[in-house]
Each structure stands twice: as structure tokens, then as C-alpha cells.
Amino acid sequence: CAMTYLYLRVTVGQWAPAYAPAPNLTAPAVQVALMVASNIPMVLIDRAARRLDLATVRAGMVIMSLLVVVMCVLRGFELVSLNVRWDHNAYGTAAWAILVAHGTLLLVEAIETLGQTGLMFSPNLEQRDIAAVSDGALYWYFMTSVWVPLAAITFLTPYFTGP
């Protein structure tokens, strides 16, 4: 999606209409900051899972569950922040594609995080279930880290390009 965005930006005659306001940066800035900052507790949870420290993993996963729900809500605000519909022009289509594609990663991570959190409180919890949190942490690192350049491409390039 990012490559399509960049390709269209160069090849389409009128990338974003002159009358269209540039994206609002508040929700995307909050989202990027939250995603980057969320890696700190995830590292702590990852380490606790490797030590099989169930109490720390449980507390951390509750926090991560709350964070991922907030991130999902913020994604809706990010879509509105684009100030363009997906079907208005090439910019709108490409920008929405990036947010929706990454949104699928976010949704999968939300389901996984909420599921693992519930599992951590299960009476049938096994040692391997606690260790599986470390696998989920790898996906978390990917999902949050990849959003930094994608957000920059999507929300900042309209400020540096003319119509």
C-alpha cells in the first residue's frame, strides 16, 4: 500500500486537490506516540513471560488490552483526520488503503491480545500458554514499529507536496 501511495503521488496529475485541507495531525500523532510507548510495557511483559512470572504477565496483559482497544478507536479518528474520503481522489484511495491495511494488523493484534489476556486468567492455564505471550510480543513490535513510517508517509507527505 505504501509503495502504491508513493507511486501514485509521483504519477497522478492532481494528487490531492488544492481545495482539500491537509490531514489533521492530532489523532495520528497520539496514535504514533501510543504505539511507540506501548513497546515499553510489552518488553516488560515479554521478559516476565520468559521468566514465567504469571502475576506480572497478567497485569501487563490487562494494560496491553486497554491500550490496543484505545488504538483501535484512534484508528477511526485517524481516518477522519485524513479530511478526504477514500473515493474522492487518488490520494484518498491510497491513504485509506494504508490505514485499512494496517488496521487489519491492528485488529488481529487486538483479538490476539484480548484472547491471551483472557487465557492468562484461565484455570486451565499451562506453562506453554504463558510462554506464548512472547510470540505475541514479536507481532506487537512489528505492528507498532511499522506504523511509524506508514503514518509519516500518509499524514506528512501532503504537507510537503503541492496539488
Secondary structure, DSSP 8 states (H G I E B T S, - for coil): -HHHHHHHHHH-SSSS-TTS-----HHHHHHHHHHHHHHHHHHHHHHHHHHT-HHHHHHHHHHHHHHHHHHHHHHHHHHHHT-S-TTSSHHHHHHHHHHHHHHHHHHHHHHHHHHHHHHHT-TT--HHHHHHHHHHHHHHHHHHHHHHHHHIIIIIHHHHS--
